[in-house]
Amino acid sequence: MIGSGRCHYHPERAGLGICVECRNVICRECTTQFEGINRCARCLSKRLAAANVVRERREWSFGHLFLAVIGASALFGAVLLVARALSAA
């Protein structure tokens, strides 16, 4: 069907555009513009399903652990500075 100018889903209809994801020719009824780009219903539903996937949330990643260590070090350093300032006075 690609290159025929006929809709991939409705061969009796003339193609209006090409889906940017599957590259199939699609007619006016099959074309859905999403983000200003033509997509067919099948590719749009795949994109929607991928957007609705709930990813597992990890509570403690390396970045969180690194920030916790840096924060604890800064707090410990501040406590030491205050303790030295009070003992010197």
Backbone as a chain_set.jsonl record, in Angstrom:
{"seq": "MIGSGRCHYHPERAGLGICVECRNVICRECTTQFEGINRCARCLSKRLAAANVVRERREWSFGHLFLAVIGASALFGAVLLVARALSAA", "coords": {"N": [[0.802, -1.197, 0.0], [2.03, 1.211, 0.605], [3.016, 4.099, -1.052], [1.021, 3.92, -2.911], [-0.938, 5.846, -2.774], [-3.403, 5.415, -1.785], [-5.572, 4.852, 0.992], [-4.28, 3.045, 3.74], [-5.922, 1.611, 5.486], [-8.425, 1.849, 4.35], [-8.751, 0.963, 1.349], [-10.31, 1.86, -0.777], [-10.45, 4.558, -0.595], [-8.955, 7.78, -1.203], [-5.654, 8.716, -0.253], [-4.776, 11.022, 2.307], [-2.677, 11.856, 3.855], [0.429, 10.889, 5.467], [1.12, 8.663, 8.047], [3.258, 9.541, 10.632], [4.536, 7.721, 12.223], [4.104, 4.908, 11.53], [4.341, 5.155, 8.84], [2.358, 4.674, 6.943], [0.001, 5.349, 4.312], [-2.783, 7.382, 4.868], [-6.324, 8.084, 5.029], [-8.696, 10.864, 5.169], [-10.526, 10.251, 7.237], [-9.062, 8.53, 8.804], [-6.966, 10.006, 9.72], [-5.48, 11.586, 12.442], [-4.617, 14.45, 14.018], [-2.067, 14.983, 16.2], [-0.277, 16.841, 18.385], [0.227, 18.468, 16.253], [0.953, 16.783, 14.206], [0.39, 14.247, 11.761], [-1.101, 11.223, 12.579], [-2.035, 7.771, 12.541], [-4.926, 5.987, 13.811], [-4.187, 3.606, 15.066], [-1.429, 3.945, 15.711], [-1.65, 6.174, 17.332], [-3.135, 5.135, 19.461], [-1.265, 3.332, 20.463], [0.694, 5.115, 21.348], [-0.761, 6.421, 23.351], [-1.237, 4.274, 25.111], [1.391, 3.736, 25.903], [1.942, 6.086, 27.253], [0.304, 5.86, 29.433], [1.379, 3.922, 31.02], [2.306, 2.829, 34.162], [5.127, 3.395, 35.878], [7.446, 1.608, 37.937], [8.18, 2.887, 41.074], [11.104, 3.852, 42.551], [12.187, 4.209, 45.772], [14.668, 4.901, 46.916], [17.124, 5.965, 45.085], [20.387, 6.13, 43.51], [20.986, 8.84, 43.234], [19.319, 10.015, 45.175], [20.401, 8.907, 47.491], [23.0, 9.968, 47.372], [22.459, 12.735, 47.63], [21.382, 12.68, 50.216], [23.607, 11.944, 51.757], [25.321, 14.119, 51.259], [23.75, 16.182, 52.351], [23.606, 15.344, 55.052], [26.316, 15.518, 55.707], [26.748, 18.281, 55.402], [25.062, 19.249, 57.409], [26.252, 18.095, 59.681], [28.763, 19.38, 59.527], [27.951, 22.041, 59.948], [26.993, 21.884, 62.572], [29.39, 21.276, 63.908], [30.831, 23.651, 63.39], [29.287, 25.537, 64.823], [29.566, 24.495, 67.39], [32.351, 24.799, 67.8], [32.529, 27.562, 67.646], [31.042, 28.314, 69.869], [32.518, 27.144, 71.928], [34.909, 28.525, 71.746], [34.242, 31.025, 72.548]], "CA": [[0.0, 0.0, 0.0], [2.865, 2.405, 0.66], [3.31, 4.624, -2.373], [-0.123, 3.776, -3.811], [-1.816, 7.006, -2.685], [-4.678, 4.955, -1.248], [-5.528, 4.653, 2.443], [-3.864, 1.709, 4.177], [-7.045, 0.96, 6.158], [-9.586, 1.919, 3.447], [-8.146, 1.03, 0.008], [-11.189, 2.519, -1.735], [-10.354, 6.009, -0.368], [-7.68, 8.428, -1.521], [-4.856, 9.074, 0.919], [-4.655, 12.449, 2.609], [-1.359, 12.091, 4.446], [1.192, 9.709, 5.873], [1.352, 8.582, 9.496], [4.698, 9.737, 10.879], [5.109, 6.609, 12.987], [4.129, 3.659, 10.765], [4.6, 5.552, 7.459], [1.279, 4.24, 6.064], [-0.864, 6.379, 3.758], [-4.071, 7.355, 5.569], [-7.347, 8.976, 4.488], [-9.162, 11.916, 6.072], [-11.169, 9.659, 8.414], [-8.06, 7.834, 9.625], [-5.953, 10.946, 10.176], [-5.67, 12.322, 13.682], [-3.457, 15.296, 14.279], [-1.678, 15.047, 17.6], [0.912, 17.68, 18.462], [0.416, 19.037, 14.923], [1.522, 15.767, 13.32], [-0.564, 13.211, 11.383], [-0.909, 9.851, 13.059], [-3.22, 6.919, 12.376], [-5.542, 5.629, 15.092], [-3.423, 2.526, 15.707], [-0.214, 4.508, 16.307], [-2.056, 7.069, 18.405], [-3.502, 4.318, 20.62], [-0.012, 2.818, 21.033], [1.316, 6.232, 22.081], [-1.568, 6.633, 24.557], [-0.977, 3.156, 26.022], [2.733, 3.925, 26.461], [1.899, 7.216, 28.183], [-0.452, 5.477, 30.618], [2.09, 2.882, 31.769], [2.782, 3.289, 35.464], [6.454, 2.837, 36.126], [7.763, 1.313, 39.33], [8.868, 3.996, 41.731], [12.135, 3.428, 43.494], [12.265, 5.218, 46.816], [16.039, 5.346, 47.131], [18.027, 5.773, 43.961], [21.74, 6.59, 43.806], [20.929, 10.292, 43.386], [18.734, 10.323, 46.479], [21.381, 8.537, 48.51], [24.074, 10.946, 47.289], [21.976, 13.979, 48.232], [21.235, 12.467, 51.656], [24.949, 11.972, 52.34], [25.781, 15.511, 51.182], [22.966, 16.944, 53.33], [24.042, 14.962, 56.4], [27.659, 16.082, 55.897], [26.601, 19.729, 55.598], [24.473, 19.449, 58.737], [27.288, 17.762, 60.658], [29.744, 20.462, 59.482], [27.366, 23.23, 60.576], [26.96, 21.636, 64.018], [30.773, 21.408, 64.372], [31.181, 25.076, 63.376], [28.593, 26.201, 65.933], [30.18, 23.996, 68.624], [33.65, 25.447, 67.94], [32.317, 28.996, 67.91], [30.563, 28.464, 71.253], [33.585, 26.773, 72.859], [35.95, 29.546, 71.667], [33.753, 32.261, 73.131]], "C": [[0.847, 1.265, 0.0], [3.218, 2.827, -0.759], [2.137, 4.548, -3.33], [-1.022, 5.009, -3.804], [-3.204, 6.666, -2.17], [-4.512, 4.689, 0.246], [-5.157, 3.208, 2.771], [-5.037, 0.938, 4.768], [-8.304, 0.917, 5.294], [-9.067, 2.052, 2.012], [-9.017, 1.728, -1.036], [-11.116, 4.045, -1.629], [-8.969, 6.536, -0.731], [-6.964, 8.8, -0.23], [-4.743, 10.578, 1.068], [-3.253, 12.777, 3.117], [-0.694, 10.776, 4.794], [1.377, 9.769, 7.381], [2.856, 8.659, 9.737], [5.331, 8.559, 11.616], [5.203, 5.326, 12.16], [4.378, 3.886, 9.278], [3.563, 5.017, 6.471], [0.503, 5.446, 5.557], [-2.217, 6.252, 4.446], [-5.02, 8.384, 4.964], [-7.777, 9.995, 5.541], [-9.774, 11.335, 7.356], [-10.176, 8.981, 9.354], [-7.022, 8.782, 10.225], [-6.365, 11.615, 11.473], [-4.422, 13.155, 13.882], [-3.243, 15.38, 15.781], [-0.344, 15.759, 17.643], [1.262, 18.23, 17.077], [0.957, 18.071, 13.892], [0.46, 14.71, 13.037], [-0.154, 11.862, 11.944], [-2.184, 9.068, 12.796], [-3.721, 6.508, 13.761], [-4.745, 4.553, 15.818], [-2.172, 3.071, 16.394], [-0.546, 5.449, 17.458], [-2.453, 6.277, 19.647], [-2.273, 3.685, 21.263], [0.674, 3.885, 21.87], [0.568, 6.491, 23.388], [-1.32, 5.526, 25.576], [0.396, 3.304, 26.672], [2.752, 5.058, 27.474], [1.196, 6.845, 29.484], [0.216, 4.386, 31.448], [2.618, 3.489, 33.062], [4.111, 2.599, 35.736], [6.658, 2.623, 37.617], [8.574, 2.465, 39.916], [9.868, 3.438, 42.729], [12.314, 4.544, 44.509], [13.677, 5.766, 46.975], [16.883, 4.999, 45.922], [19.412, 6.271, 44.372], [21.745, 8.1, 44.039], [20.365, 10.703, 44.73], [19.728, 10.028, 47.606], [22.529, 9.542, 48.545], [23.66, 12.268, 47.938], [21.801, 13.854, 49.743], [22.593, 12.526, 52.348], [25.491, 13.391, 52.343], [25.046, 16.366, 52.225], [23.386, 16.636, 54.759], [25.431, 15.524, 56.699], [27.59, 17.581, 56.158], [26.032, 20.031, 56.982], [25.501, 19.17, 59.837], [28.356, 18.86, 60.708], [29.218, 21.721, 60.147], [27.324, 23.07, 62.092], [28.369, 21.783, 64.597], [31.205, 22.871, 64.419], [30.55, 25.836, 64.545], [29.231, 25.772, 67.251], [31.544, 24.66, 68.855], [33.499, 26.929, 68.273], [31.874, 29.201, 69.347], [31.672, 28.119, 72.255], [34.723, 27.813, 72.853], [35.514, 30.82, 72.368], [33.772, 32.266, 74.622]], "O": [[0.431, 2.286, -0.547], [3.663, 2.013, -1.567], [2.226, 5.051, -4.45], [-1.797, 5.201, -4.74], [-4.082, 7.527, -2.123], [-3.423, 4.339, 0.701], [-5.66, 2.27, 2.153], [-5.137, -0.273, 4.569], [-9.156, 0.048, 5.482], [-8.957, 3.172, 1.511], [-8.51, 2.146, -2.077], [-11.659, 4.749, -2.48], [-7.96, 5.845, -0.59], [-7.598, 9.155, 0.764], [-4.629, 11.31, 0.085], [-2.715, 13.849, 2.838], [-1.188, 9.698, 4.463], [1.748, 10.808, 7.926], [3.63, 7.928, 9.12], [6.555, 8.427, 11.623], [6.27, 4.716, 12.093], [4.601, 2.932, 8.533], [3.853, 4.915, 5.279], [0.356, 6.442, 6.265], [-2.741, 5.148, 4.593], [-4.589, 9.418, 4.453], [-7.28, 9.983, 6.667], [-9.56, 11.875, 8.441], [-10.422, 8.873, 10.555], [-6.284, 8.402, 11.133], [-7.47, 12.147, 11.586], [-3.308, 12.632, 13.913], [-4.127, 15.796, 16.53], [0.616, 15.327, 17.005], [2.433, 18.434, 16.759], [1.377, 18.489, 12.813], [-0.284, 14.313, 13.934], [0.988, 11.425, 11.8], [-3.281, 9.625, 12.823], [-3.016, 6.666, 14.757], [-4.636, 4.58, 17.044], [-1.882, 2.702, 17.532], [0.189, 5.516, 18.443], [-2.148, 6.689, 20.766], [-2.236, 3.516, 22.482], [1.175, 3.608, 22.961], [1.191, 6.751, 24.418], [-1.204, 5.798, 26.771], [0.55, 3.028, 27.862], [3.497, 5.001, 28.453], [1.461, 7.447, 30.525], [-0.325, 3.97, 32.473], [3.287, 4.522, 33.056], [4.191, 1.373, 35.811], [6.119, 3.354, 38.448], [9.533, 2.942, 39.309], [9.525, 2.663, 43.622], [12.564, 5.692, 44.142], [13.858, 6.971, 47.15], [17.307, 3.855, 45.762], [19.58, 6.782, 45.479], [22.43, 8.586, 44.939], [20.869, 11.633, 45.36], [19.868, 10.808, 48.548], [22.983, 9.927, 49.622], [24.424, 12.851, 48.706], [22.043, 14.814, 50.475], [22.707, 13.109, 53.426], [26.067, 13.824, 53.341], [25.668, 17.184, 52.903], [23.512, 17.541, 55.585], [25.695, 15.958, 57.82], [28.289, 18.096, 57.032], [26.475, 20.967, 57.647], [25.603, 19.923, 60.805], [28.809, 19.236, 61.789], [29.967, 22.405, 60.845], [27.593, 24.025, 62.82], [28.528, 22.359, 65.673], [31.866, 23.294, 65.367], [31.197, 26.671, 65.176], [29.418, 26.602, 68.141], [31.859, 25.042, 69.982], [34.25, 27.476, 69.081], [32.29, 30.168, 69.985], [31.756, 28.737, 73.316], [35.423, 27.962, 73.855], [36.364, 31.625, 72.749], [33.382, 33.256, 75.241]]}, "num_chains": 1, "name": "protein.A"}
